[in-house]
Amino acid sequence: MNVTLQTPRLLLRQPQLGDAEPIARYLNDFEVAGNLARVPFPYHVADARAWLRTRRAGLPAQETTFCIELPDHGFAGHIGFHAGPDGPILGYWLGRPFWNRGIMTEAVITSLDWFFEATRSDTVLSGVFAFNTASLAIQTKLGFTQTGRSSLLCLARDAEVEHIDTQMTRSVWKARPI
């Protein structure tokens, strides 16, 4: 899918090869990469370019990802969906200069609104490493349910890390107060 989403403060757009440098700049920060499962550290422009080559037109909603842009700054982070063995998984990150500004909450809301309109999926899975209280706070505020704990490989830490598994169902999302 080729989708662009707009909020009062954000533009969520499809990734482009030109995003490699800001992606690498923000992911080559252990405070960011260390919160993510599938991101190595250090993270280089070549890593970003390799990932961006996997982002092609026509991917299904369950594989759609968005760059998060701020009108006054440009690229700030990333949010998107990928297919997991038990269903679609939502993942996201922001560059450290953009933390604690409500940007990710806005991006998650917009992405889930779009996803549940664009698909028939009843559930979106997500989760956070147990030490990532900021990301867990976003999910808790939006109504994600904790479904358990697991151990998940964190490439940046080169270790299995305790993970809090979460999910959002279509019915809970549609029933939430707006």
Order of alpha helices (4+ residues) and beta strands (2+ residues): beta-beta-alpha-alpha-alpha-beta-beta-beta-alpha-beta-alpha-beta-beta-alpha
